[in-house]
Amino acid sequence: MKLRVKLALAIVVLLSLSFGLGGSLLISVSFSSTLENERQTALRSYMATQNALLLANSISQQSDYDDIVDTLSQLDGQNQSLWSGARLSYDGRRLFSSGVMPRGLGSTPENGYCSVSMFSTSSGKYILVSGLIRVNEENLRLDITSDVTAAYSMRRTQLGIYHWLLVAVLILGAAGSWVIATLLTRPLTRLSRASRAIAGGDLTARAQVSSGDELEELAEDFNSMAGRLQKNIVELQDSMRRQEEFMGSFAHELKTPMTSIIGYADLLRSRSLDEEERQEAANYIFSESRRLESLSIKLLDLLVLKKHDMELGEASPSAIISGIVKTMKPVLARQDIVIRYKCESGTCLMETDLVRSLLINLIDNSRKGMDGPGIIYILSDMTDDGCDIQVIDNGRGIPEEELGKITEAFYRVDKSRSRAQGGAGLGLALCREIALLHNGDIRIKSILGRGTNVLVELRGGRI
C-alpha cells in the first residue's frame, strides 16, 4: 500500500473517529440535559399539585377524600399542561385517575420521598413521579406523569441529521485527505523518481523539492549525495581509463625494445656477422636491455611510493641541490647546457634520496626539452612548513593543453623525441608521487617556445 493511501486512510479514520465521537457525545449531552430538565419540570409539577391538594384538605370540612379528589379534578380540567396524567389511590384503591398512566401501581415510595421513573406506551415516552400525601392520618399515593416524547423525537431527528452529515463529512474528508496526502507525498515521489533515474544510469538526475520543511532538507541531502556519487563514479571511470591507458602504454613500452632485442638476438643466432655488425647488434641489445631495466626500476619505484610509509629526516635543500648540480654539470655541459642555482639556507624534514631522485628527474626533463644550448635555473626558498624548489629552463616549453596530463605515467608530449632520448614517460609521475609523500604537490607553468617553470612544494615540516 502506498504512503499516500495510508495517509488518506489515516486522515479519514481520524476524522470519522473525532467527528463521530464528538457528534455522538454532543447529542448525548444535549439529550441528557433536556431529559434532566424534563425531570425537574415533572418534579415541580408534582410538588405544586401536592401542595394544592394539601391546601385544599386543610381548609375542607369533609372527613373523607372528596375534597382532594374534587381539587385534583379541577386541576386536571383547568391546566392540562401541568401533567400528562394523574392518579390518586389509597391502599391499592384508585380514588382518581386521568390521562396516560402506567399499568399497575408498582412499588410504594417511602413517606416523605418521591420516586422518579420512566415508562413507555405505544404513544410515547413518559416520566412518572410518585409520592405519598399525609391526609387525615392516612397516606394517599399520588402519581403524576409528564410526556417526554418530544425529547426522544428530537434526539432521533438530531441523530438522523448527524448521520447524513457524518456521511457527507467523510466523503468530503476522503477527497480532501487524498489531495492533502498527494501534496504531502509529492516530494517523496520526486525523490523516488530521481533515485530510479540514478539507478538507471542517469547520474545527473536530481530531486526538485521546495516544500520548506524536512522533506526539502531530505531532498537537498539526497541531491548532495547524488552529486558526490556522480563525482566518485566519474573519478572511478577516469581512474579506470587511466589504468587502461597505463597498461596500454606499458605494453607498448615493452613491445618495442623486446621486439628489437629478439630480432637482434635471432640475427646473432642464425646468421654469421662480421665484427662490426656483431658489435652493433650487441650494443643495441645492451642499450634496449638497459632501457627495460630502467623502466622496470621506475615502475617499481612508482608502485612503492604509493604504498611506502617513509620516515622524514632533517636535511638541507641547499646541500642537496649543490650536490646534484656538481654531479650533473659535466653531463649537461656536453650538450652546451648551463645549470645555475640559488638556495636559501635552512633545514626541513624530507627523505633525502627521494628528493634527489625528484630533482634529477626534473633536471633531466629540462635537458630533454632543449634542442640545443640552454640554461637551467634551480631556486630554493624555505617556508614555515618545508621548502619550495623551482626548476626553470628556457627550452621548447609545453603546450597549454598538455599541462594537465604530463604527470600521468607514460605520458609524453613528444613521444618520438622522448623515446629517442631514452625517456619512458615516468619521470614526472614519480616526481609528483614524491611531492605528495611530502604533503606537497607539483605546479607546472610553461610557455611554448620560451621554457618551463616547475614548482615543487615540499611540506614535510621544519624543526
N, C-alpha and C positions, 0 to 999 in steps of 0.2 A: 504494500500500500504506500502510495507516495505521501510525502510530507504535507503537501497542500491539502490532500484529502483528510489526513489525520488532524491537521489544524482546523479545517472546516467542521469536521465531526465534533472535535473538542469544543469549539465555539458554540455549535448548535446544542450539544448536550449541556454545556454550562448555562446557556441561555434558557433552555427548557426547564432545567432544574431551578434556576434562580427565579424565573418568571412564574413557573408552576407553583413552587413552594411559596413564593411571595404572594401571588394572587390568591392561592388557597388559604393562606394564613390571614390575609386581609379580609376575605369573605367570611371566614370562620370567626374572626374577632368581631366583625360588624354584626354578624348574626347573633353571636353570644351577647353582645351589648344590647341589641334590640330585644332579645328574649329576656334579658335581665330587667330591662325597662318594663316589659310587659308583666313580669312577675311583681315588680314593685307597684305597678298600677293596680294589679289584681289584689295585692295586699291592702293597698289604700282603699280600694272599693269595699273590700271585706270589712276593714276597720270602720269605715263610715257607716256601712249597713248595720254592723253590730252595735255601734254607738246609738244609731237611730232606734233600733229595737229596744235597747236597754232604757233609753229615754222614754219611749212610749210605754214601757212596762212600769216605769217608776211613777208615772202620772195617771195610770189607769186604775180604776176601782174594781175591775173584774178579777176574779180569783183564778180563772183559767187562762189559757193562752190565746184567747180570741183576739185580744188587743194586739199581740205581737204578730199574729197571722194577718190581721187587718192592715197593720202598718207595712208588713212585708208585701202584701198585695198592692197597697197604694204605691210603694216604691217601685214595684215591678211595672205598674201601669204608667207611672209618671216618667221614669227615667230608665229606659231600656239600655242606655249606654253604660250604666254602672256595671252591668254583668251580662253574660250571655245566658245564664241560668242560675236559679236559686232554689235551695231546698232546706226546709226546716223539719226536724224529726226529733222524736222523743222516744227513747227506749225501743228503737227499731221501727217505730210507727211514724209515718210521714204526716206532718201537720200541714206542710205547704210544699209545692213543687211547681216550677215553671222553667221553660227554656230547655236548653241542652244540658243533661246531667248524665254522668256515668251510671251504668247498671250496678246495683248494689251499693251499700254504704261503705264497704271497706273497713279498715281498722279505725278505731275511735282515737282521736288525738287526745293528748294529755290536757288536763284542765289548765288553762292559762297560756296555752301554746297553740299556734296554728301550724298545720301541715300543708305543704305546697307540693303538688304532683301534677304530672301531665297525663292526658289520656287522648285517645283518637277515636273519631267516629267516621262514618262514611262522608260526613260533610266537612270535616277538617280536624284541626288540632286545637286543644283547649288546655287551659291551666285551671286546676281545681284547688281552691283554698278551703280548708276545713278547720273548724274550731268549735269550742263549747261555750254556751251562754248560760250564765247562772241566773235562773228565773224562779222566784218563789222556792228557794232552796232545792231546786231541781236543775239538772244540766240538760239544756237543749243543744242539739247539734245543728250548726249552720254550715251549709256548703254553698260556695259561690264559684261559678265558672266564668272564665274570660276567653274569648275567641282569639287565638294567635295564628290562625291560618294564614293571615296576610304576611306575617313574618316569614313563614316557611315558603310561601309563594314567591316572596321577594328573593329569598335565598336561591330558589330554583331558577328564577329569572336571571339572577346575577351569575349563577354557575353556567347557565346556557350561553349568556353573552361572553363570559370569561373563556369558555371552551372554544368558541369561534374566534375570539381574539387571540387565544393561545395558538390556534392553528395558523392564523394569519401572521402572527409574530414569528412562528417557527419557519414558515415559508419565506418571509422576508429576511429572517435571520440567516437561513441557509444560503440564500442568494448573496446576502451581504458578506457572510463569513467566507464563502467561496471566493468572492472578489478580494477580500482582505487577505486570505491565505495565498491567493495567487500573487498579489502585490508583495507580500512579505517574503515569499519564496522565489520571486523573480531573480534576486541576486544570486541565490543558490543555483538556479537554472543556468545563469550565465557562467557561474564558476564551473558547473558540470560540463557545459558546452566547451568552455576553454580547456578544461582538463582532458576531455575526449580529443579535442583538436591536437593538443600537445602529444597525447598518447599515439595519435595517428601520424605524427611526424612533423606537424606544423609548430615549430618552436617559437614562432612569432606571435602565436595566439595569446591574447590577454583578456581578462575579465573586466569589463567596463561597468563599475558599480559606483553610484554616487548617492547612497541612501543616508549618509551622515550618521551611521551607527556602527555597531560592532561588525556587521556584515561588510561594510565598506572597508573597515580595518582588515578583516579577513581577506577581502579581495586584494587589497594592497600588499598584504603579506604573500598571498598566492602569486601575484604578479612579480614581486621581488624574487620569490623562489624560482619562478619560471625564468626570470632574467638570468639568475645565477646558473640555473640548469642549462639554459641556452649557451651562456658563456663557457661553462665547463665542457659541454659537448663540442662546441666549436674548437676549444683548445685541445680537446681529446682528438678530434678529427685532424686538426693541424699537426698534433704530435704524431699521429699515425702516418700522416702524409710525410712528415719529416723522417720518420723511421724508414718508410718505404724508399724515400729518396736516398737516405743514408745507406741502406742495403744495396740499392742500385749503384750508387757511386762507389761503394766499397768493392762490389763485384767488378765494376768497370776498372777500378784502380788495380785490382789483382789480375784482371784478364790480360791487359797489355804487356806488363813485364813477364808474366808467366808464359804467354804465347811466344815472346821473344826468347826467353830462356830455353823453352822446349825446342824452338826452331834451331837455335844455335847449338844446343846440345846434340840434337839429332844430326846437324850438319857435321859436328866434330866426330860423331859416332859412325856415320855412314859414308863419309867421303874423305879422301886424302887431300889435305890442305897444305899449302906451303906455310912457312913460319909466320909470315905477316898476316895471312888470313886466320891462322890458328890463334895468333895473339889478339887480333881484333875480336874474334868470337869470344875468346876467354874474357877479354876486357868488358865486352857487352854483358856477358853473363854475370860478371862480378858487379858491375855498376847496377844492373837491374836487381840483383840479389840484395845489394846494399839498400836499394830503394825500398824493396819489400821489407827488409829488416827495419828500416826507419819508419815505414808505415805501420808495421805491427807494434813497434815500441810506442809510437804516438797514440795509436788506438788503445793500447793498454793503459797509457797514462791518462787518457781521456776517461776511460771506464773507472780507473782507480780514483781519480779526482772527484768523481760524482759520489763516491761512497766513503772516501777517506776522511776520518776524523783526526785532523792533524793537530799538533801542538805548536803554538807560536812561541818564538823566542825573540829577545831583544836584538835588533840589528840596525845597522846604519845604511839607509838607502844610498847615501853619497859614496860609501866604501864599495857597495855592491856595483854601482854604476861605473865607478872609476876602474874597477877590476875588469868589468866586461869591455869597456872601451879600450883598455890596454890590450886585451886579448884579440878583439876583433879589428882593431885599427889596421894591422898589416893585411888582413884578408880584404878589407874594404879598399885599401889603397891600390890593390891590383886592378880595381875597377874604377880608379880615379874618384872615389867617394871619400869625402872628408867627414869625420864624426867629431862633434864637439858636445860638451856638456857643461851644465851649471847647476850645482846642487846646494840646497840649504843644509847646513849641518844639523844633526839631531838624530835621535834613535826612535824607533817604534817597534811594535810587535809584528813579526812576519815569519814566514817559512822561507829561509834564505834560498834554498835550492830551487823551489818553485818560482820565486820571484826572478831569479837569474834566468830560468827557462823562459819565463814570460818575456823578459826584456830581450833576450837573444832572438826569440821568435819575432818580436816587433821590429827589431833592427834588421833581421833577415828579410822580413816583408818589405821594409823600406828599400833595402838593396834591390829586391826583385822588381820594385816599382819604378826603377830608374833605367832608362835606355842608355845612359852614358854617365859622364861625371855628374856629381851632385853633392849635397850637404845633408847630413843628418844631425839634428839637434836633440839633446836629451836634457830636460829640465826637471828638477825635483824640488817640491815645496812641502814643508811639514804642516800638518793640520792638527787640530785638537785631538783627533782620534786615529791618527795614522799619517799618511802622506799621499800626495798626488804626484804622479810621474807622467810627463809628456814626451812622446817621441814624434818629432816633426821632421818631415822631409820635403824636398822640392821636386818630387818625381812626377809621374804621369797623373796621379790623382785617381779618384774612384767616382764613377757616375753616381749621381744622387739616388737613382732608383735601385742601386745595388747596395747602398749602405746598410739597409736593414737585414741583408742576407749574408753578409760576409763573415759573420761569427758562427754560421752554421757549419757543421762538419762536412768536409769535402767540397764546400762551395768555393769556386774560384771565379774572379771577374773575367780573366782571360785564361781559359782552360789550356789552350795550346801553348801559350807562353809559360804558364806555371809548370806544366809537365816538362817542358824543355829545360826549365831551371831546377828541376828536381822537386817541385812542390807537390804535396799530397792534399792540400786544402784543409789541413787540420790545425794550422798554426794559431789562427785567431780563435777557433773553438777552444783550444787548450788555454789560451790567454784569458778568455772570458771565464772559464771554469776556475782558474787560479784566482782571478779577481773576486769571484763570488765566494770562494772559500775564505777570503779575507774580508768578508762582509762589504765588498765594494762592487764595482762594475767597470765596464769599458765604454767610453764615449768616443765616437769617431766623427771627425769633420773633414771634409775633403772638397777641393775644387779641382775640377777636371783641367789638366794641363798645368796646374800650379803646385800641387802637392797635397799631402795628407797630414792631419794632426790627430794623434791617438792619445786620449787622456785616460790614464789608469788610476782609479780611485781605490786605495787600499785602506780599509777601515778596521784593521786588526786591533787597534788601540795603542795607547802610549803609557809608558811607566812614569 
